[in-house]
Amino acid sequence: MKRLSHLPVPFRKNLAERRVLKVISGLNNFEAASVKKISKAAAFGGADFLDVACDPDLVRLAIKTSDLPVCVSAVDPFLFPKAVEAGAAMIEIGNFDSFYEKGRFFYAEEVLGLTKESRKLLPDTPLSVTVPHVLPLDQQEHLALELVDAGADLIQTEGGKSARPLSSGVHGLIEKASPTLAATVSIVNALKKANKVVPVISASGLSAITLPLAVACGSSGGGVGSAINRLDDDLLMVAEVKRLRASLDQVQQPIPFF
């Protein structure tokens, strides 16, 4: 947890209050125009930090555009140092969703190896690691514990790509989020039983409807990408980030029945 103390106070405050909002532009999104739009929406909408592809130029662009702390995502640890030199405040292994449709899968041994290599390269930089949803839940729990022992400061879930909602509306949104929520419950409980105090960020397949459910499952907040990135209008993107922000903030507020 000492490495997380290097992050900005507002981020750490929301992490402690379990209402961190991360906006994800995409591990394989190297389009500067797209990243700039997403960065602006994140800043104006009230996100706590940005997650961009691991490229020094994108890091500088995201910081200049949003003035938010930037996390870079990659599956090659040797890409991280230059991104950190460019100003990235955090590094992340994963999210792996964009690889699955290409037939590329990540399993426990490889993810653990990437974590150890990343920590060796950057011993003082906050590190988030995604637990692959292709693993059964008991294996996700075991891997999360190993990742913390290997130096992970945050654990992130995924699962939205595997969901096949059968319903529309709110029901469908909950179905979409169910793999991520299940992983969150399992990993959070495993960490608690092992007395490992590490925040869990729920990501993949979440929306303003299901972010509060992720917090109820034990997460410290959520990461959202496609719900924002699929929009082609700047104002709509900002409005969506604001909805996500509000959904997390109201979890902390009592409901005024009287």
Order of alpha helices (4+ residues) and beta strands (2+ residues): alpha-beta-alpha-beta-alpha-beta-alpha-beta-alpha-alpha-beta-alpha-beta-alpha-beta-alpha-beta-alpha-alpha
